[in-house]
C-alpha cells in the first residue's frame, strides 16, 4: 500500500503574504513629476557629481539620478515635503 504524503502549508504563505518590492528607477523627469503628485515625501541625496531623488509613495519607492543642476530645477516643481540626507 502506497501512502500519500500530505504537507501542511503555513497560513501566512497564502494570498495575504506581503512581499517586499525593490525600488523602481525612473529615467524620465516628466514621469517622475507625475509620480510626485501622489508621493508623501521626496528624499534628496547629494553625491559628488550627481543627485539622487527618491519618492516615497504608499506602494513603491521611486528613484531618479540626475545632475545637480537638473535636480534643483526638478525639486522646484515638486510639491511634496522634501528631506535632505
N, C-alpha and C positions, 0 to 999 in steps of 0.2 A: 504494500500500500504506500502510495506516494503522498506525502503531506505537503500542503501548500504553506509557504511562509507568508504571514501577514505582518506588514510593518506599519507601525503607528506613526503617523506624521504629526509633528507638533502643531498646535493650533496657530501659533504665531507665524507659521510658514505659508499660510494661505494668501488669499487676495488682500488681506488687510496688512500684509507685511510691508513696512515702509523701507524703500530702497533709497539710499543717498545718491545724489547725482553729482557729477563733476561740473565745475563751472563751464560756461559756454563762452567762447571767444567770438566777438563780433568784429568784423572788418570794415563795416560801412558806418560812417558817422550819422547819417540820417536815420538808419535803423536803430542806432544807439539812442538817439534823441527820442524816437518814438517809444522805446522801451523805458526811457527815463520818466515818462508821464505816469507809469504805474509803479515806480520804484519808491521804496521808503527811505533809502539812503544812498548816497554816492560816496565811495571811499576813494581817496586820491593818494597814490603812492608815487612820489617823485624819485626817479633814479638818475644816474649820471646824464645820459643822453636822451632819455625818453620818460614819459609819464604814463602810468598805468591807472586807468579809471575802472572802478568796479561798481556795478549797480546791484543793489540787493533788492530783489523782488520777493513776493511771498513764495514763489515756486523755485526760482533759479537765481544763481549769481552770474551776472554777465560781465565780461571784461573786454577792454579795448586798450591797445597800446598805441600811443601817439607821440609825436614830437612835442616838446614843452609848449611851443607857441600855439600849435593846433589844439592842445589840451586846454589851454587857458581860454581860447575862443569858445570851445565846446562847453566848458564849465560855466561860462557866462549865460548860456542858453538853457542850462538845466535848472529846474525849479525846485527839486527835492533838496533835503538837507545834505550838506557836504561835510566830510570829515577827513582831515589830513592825517596821514600815517607816517 
